[in-house]
Amino acid sequence: ECDDARAAPARNVVEAFRTALVETYEGSFGFGEREAVGEEWEDVAVDSENGRNDVAVGFLQAYTGQGFASDLEAALALGEELDRRYERAYKEGETTTRKDCPTLSAAAFIEAWMDANDDPGTYPVVGVRRTETGVVGRAELYTCLPRQVTEPLFDELHATVLMSATLRPFDVTEDVLGLEEPLTMAYGEQFPEERRRTYAVETPALFASQRDDPGVQETVGETIEDAVRFTPGNTLAYFPSYAEAERYYHRFSGDATPYLDEPSTRAEDLRQEFVSDDDAVLFTSLWGTLAEGVSFDDNDARTVLVVGVPYPHLDDRMEAVQGAYEGAFGDDEGDAGWRYAVEIPTVRKTRQALGRVIRSPDDYGVRVLIDERYTQSNRVELGEYSVYPSFPPEERSEHIDVAPGKLKIGMLNFYSDLDAWEGAPPEP
């Protein structure tokens, strides 16, 4: 409640937008779909290639006033004044916390939403989920280009240092983050080469159309079991999704103790249980929390497997991101969207997963890429489907192409040379 002439137009604008939002997501449900809504947020596509998005159209239809632009301007002015009052009350000690102004937040969001069609870097989307009170919805403006957020931040700084083992290719990072003529430095592997091996196994490419093929599953499953059996310790196995991780977890029939990471599992609890074992294999998603920022030093894990090329789920958001990158950095070849939004982030995630083992000069281990798209030998045959060229030169030069049945021989020889077995090594 507010005794201000601008309160009525502000309420008019906000209520019209809320009405449009509810009608949009309620109208999107087909037969039985409302009842199937779960507790996690699910997207409802509202974007339109032919003009304003569905919520914007609904807003204009629900609005009843002298003009939404003037009412929105009044709402913003009212919100800014209320926000100044909250700031003053906090500074003068009248309140113990700085109160945010919901009127200002709502009005600013509605203004940005109505302008979203003119901003190719922003994707308007509606989400729904189930709560204790029923199905609720939200409107979200998804930023497709990180530089829209990061570039103004970097502009405010005198200097910035960005450090990561996976910043390359530098030209893409510069474009994505909005960096102007940065000084770049790259270092190769810092640990002894004789204490690591990287194998690229020539298993069939795990395209979506081939994942259900029994023969492909058998070949991949046997390769995983060989890798686990010929590891003197624990093995990490990363997959493109939790579903694929669960598929091969249930297929696994080796002697090592299998652990399955699931979306509902507390990552640290699972990690502690896994590393306390000495002959185990952890099945998880490469897009989960155990693929980056987590170390498996020394005996925590000796071998890491990346099974398949972990491309993200290509939903409407991802298509919007690809379109935004294509518009910002595209050329005549028309592949900038795919390269910036999908291929490079996917290879970056793969490289991060490979880095979970061999964490010090004294550490040692094996890294295994299970999919022919990682191999040099099949690069020409696979053409644009090969991801081998997307790795930095000094990293891909270490990839040793190997047939599925020969992986165990390479691993046996490597670990035997390091005297890694406590007893007799397994027989091939």
N, C-alpha and C positions, 0 to 999 in steps of 0.2 A: 504494500500500500504506500502511496506517495501523493502528497498534496501538491501536484504540479500539473500544469496543462499538458505537458508532454507525456504524461503517464498513459492517457487513453490511446494515443496513436502507437505508443510503444507496445501496449498490451495487444492492440489490434494486429500489429505485425507479427509478434511472437505467437499468438494464438493461431493465426492463419498458417504459419509455417508448421506448427505442431499438428494441426489438422491435416495438412498435406502429407506430412511424414507418416502419420498413422494410416491414412487412407492408401498411401502408396504401398507400404509393406503388407497391409491387410489384403489389398487387392492383388498382390503377387502370388498368394497362396492358391495352389490348385487343390484338387480333392485330396483330403487327408494330409496335406503338407503342413498345415498349422499344428496339427497334433504331433507331428514328427519333429518339431523344432526342439533342439536340445539345450543344454546349459551353456554351451560354447557359442560365441558369436558366429553367425553365418551371414555371408554377404547376400544382398539382394541388388542385382544390377539395375541401375536407374539411368545410366548414361545413354544418350541418344546421338547418333551421327547426323540427325536431320534437324537439330535445333536444341532447345532447352531440355534438360533432364526432367524426369517424371515428377520429382518433388518440386522443382521450380515451376513447372506447368500447373501442378496442383495448388501451389501457393498463390499463383496469380488468379486461379479460379476461386479459391477460398477467401481471398482478400476482399473486403468490402469497405472502401474508404475513398478519400479524395485523391489518393495517389500513393502507392507503396513507397516510392522513392522519398517523398517528403516525410512520410510517417517513419521510415527507417532512419532518416536524418535526425528526426526528433528523438527517436529512441537512442541513437548514438550519443547525442548531446546530453540527454538525461543521464545515460549511463556514465559518461565522462564526469559529469558534475557529482553524481553519487560516489564515484570512485575517488574523487578529490576529497570529499567529505570523510570517507573511510580512512584515507591516508592521513588527513589532518588529525582525526580522532586518535589514531594510533600514535602519531608523533607527539601529541600533547598529553598522552597517558590516559585518555578517556577509555581506551580499550586495551586489553592485554595482547590481542592478536590483530594482525592486519587483515581485515575482511575484504574478500573479493566481491566484485559487483557482478551478479549474474545477468543483470539487464545489459551491461556493457558487453559481456562475453557473448550473450545470445544475439544481440544486434550486430556485433562485428562478424559473428559466424554467418548469419543470414546474408549480410552484405557480401561476404566472400563467396558464399554458395551461389548467389545470383550472378556473380561475376565469373564463376568457374568455367563457363563455356568459352570465355575469351582467354583462358589460361591453359595451354596444352600440357603444362607440367603438373596440373592438378586433376585428380580423378574423383568425382563425386560418387559416393556409394552409401547405401543404407545397410545396416546390420540388424539382425533379430536374434534373440535368445530367450530361453524360458527362465523365469524366476519364480519365487514362491507366490507372487501375485498374478502370474500368467505370462504371456508373451509380451515382451517389450522391444522397442526399436531405438535405433540411434542413426543420426546422419553424420557422415564422416567425409572430410576432404583429405584424400590420400595424396601426399606429396610424392610424385613419381621421380623427380630429379633432386637428389640430395643437395646439389649446389644451391638450390633455392633456400635452404636452411643454413648450409655451412659457409657459403661465400660471404654473406654479410658479417658472420663471426670472424672469419679470417681478415676481412677488411679493417676490423677494429683493432687488430693486433699488430705490433711492430714486427714480430717474428714468430714463427711456428715451427716446431720440430715434430714430424710424424715418423714413427718407427714401427715397422712390422716386417715380418719375413714374407708377407704376401701382398705387398703394395704394388708390385709389378703386374702388368705393364704400366709404366709411369704415365704414359700419355693418356691412358684411360682414367687413371686416378686423378690426374690434373683436370680433365674435363668434368668428371663426376663431382668432384668437390669444389670446383671453381677456383683452382690455384693459378696464380699468374707467375709464369717463368720461374718455377722453383728450382733450386739446386738439388739434384738427385744423386744418390750414391747407392750402389748395390754391392753386396758381398756374397761370395759363394758359400758353400758349405764350410762351416768352421771346425767340424769335428773330423777325425781321421777317416778317410775313405775306406780303409781296410776293415773298419768296424761296422760297416753298413752295406746292405745290398738292397737294390730296388728292382723287383721283377714285374714285368708286364706280361700277363698270361693271355695266351691266344684263345681264350674261351669265346663262344659266340657273343656278339654284341647284344646286351640286354635291352633291346628296344622294347617298348611297351607291348608290341605285337608278338614278341617272342618269349616274354617272361613266363607264360603259362605252358610253354612247350615242355613236355615231359623229358625229352632228350636234353634240352638246354639245362633244365633244372638238375638233371642227373650229373651232367658234366660240371656245372658250377658247384653243386653240393659235394662231389668227390674232391674237387680242387680245394674247397674250404677244409674238408676233413684231412686232406694231405698236409695242408699248411699248419693246421692245429697239431697234428700228430708229430710233425717234424720241427716243432718249436719246443725248446727246453725251458718251458715256463708258460706264462699266460699269453693269450692272443686277443687282440681287439678286432672285431669285424664290423665294418661300417657299411650301411646299405642306403639306397636312395630314399627309403621310407621306412616307417615302423612296420608297415605291412610286409615289406620284403624281408625285413629282419626277422619277423615272426615266422614267415614261411620257411626260412632256412634254419631257424632255431628248432622247429619241429622236425625237419628232415635230418638234423644232425644225429649221428649214431656213434660218434667217437667216444673214446674213454675219458676225455677231458670233461670237466663239469661245465655245462652250458648255463649262461645267465642271459636273461632277456630283459632289455630295457623297454619300458612301456611309457606312454605319455603321462600316466598317472603316478609313475614311480619317482620317488625322491632321488635325484641323481647322485648326491653325495653318499647316501646310505648304500646305494647299489655299488658305487665305486669302492667304498670301503670293504664291502663284502667280497667283491671281485678280487681286489689286490691282496686280501688276506689269504687267498687260495694260492696254490703254486702250480696248478695244472688246470686252467680254466679258459673258457672262451666267452667273450661278451658280445652279444648280438644287439646292435643299436642302429639308430638312424643317423646319417651324416648331418642331418639338419637339426639334431637334438642338442642337448647341452653338454654332452660328453665328447664332442668333436673339436672343440676349440676352447682355449683358456684353461684346459685341464691337463696336468702332466701325469704320465705313467712312467716314472723313472725306474731304471735298472730292472729289478725283478718284478715290478708292478706289471710290466708287459714287455715282451720281447719282440713279438711280431704284430704288425698292423695290416689288416686287409681292407681294401676299398673295393666293394663288389658292385660293378656297374658304374655308369656315369650318373651322378646324382642330380640330374636336372630337376629344378623345382616344378611343382604342379602348375601347369600353364592355365591359370584361371583368368577371369576378366581383369583382375588387378594387374597380373603379369602382362597381359596384352596391352593394357593402358601404359605400363612402364615401358614396354618395347616401343610403343608408338611415340611416347614422349622422347625417348633416346633417339629414335629415328629422325624425328623432327628437329631435334637439337644438334645432332652430330652426323646425320645421314649424308650419304653421297650417292653417286650414280649406281653403285653396286647394290644399295638397298639392304645391307646386312648389319648396319650399325645397331639397330634395335636389338637384334638377337645377340650380337657380340657383347654389347655393353650390359644388357639386362639379364642374359641367361648364361652364355658360354663362359665368359670370364669369371663371374661370381661362382659358377659351378666348379671350375678348375681351382679357383682360390679355396673353396671349401675342401676340395680333395687334398690340396697341398697342406692345408691346416690339419686335416686328419692324419696325414702321413707323419706330421711333426709331433704326434702325441708320444712317440717312442724316440729313443736316442736323444737324451736331454743333456748329455755332458760328454766331454772328451773320453771318459772312461767307459761310457755306456756303449752298448752295441745292440743291433737288432736287424730285422728284415722287414721291408715294406713291400707289399704285394698289391698290384693293381689287376683286378680280375675282370677283364673285358678287352676284346681285341681293339677297341677304339683307342686304347692307350699305347698300342704297339707302334714301333717305327715300321716294321715289316709290312703292315697292312695299311699304312698311311695313304698310299696312292690308290689302292683298291677302294678304300672307304671314302676317299674324297672329302667332302665337306663334313662328313660324319666323324672324321677322325679328330680327337682332341689332343693328340700328340704335339702338334705345333703350338698349342696354347701354353705349354709349360716353358719356363725360362730355359735357354739353351743349355746352361750348365747342369740343370736338373734332368732334363730329358736325355742328356748324353749318358746318364747313369742307368737309364732304363735298360734292363736286359730282357729281351723278348724270349719267351720260353713257352713250349707246348704244355698243356695242362698236366700231362703225365710225367713231365720232366721237372716240375717245380720242386718236388720232394727231394730230388737228387741235388739240385742247387742249394736248397736249404740245409740238407744234411752235410754237404761239404763245407758250407760257410760256417755253420755252428761247430762242426768238428774241428775246423782250423783254429777256432777260438777256444777249444777245449771247454765248451759250454755244457756238456752233458755230465751229470753227476755220476751216472753209471754208464752202461753200454747204450749207445744210441739205437734208435729203432731201425729195423731192417726195412729197406725199400720194398 
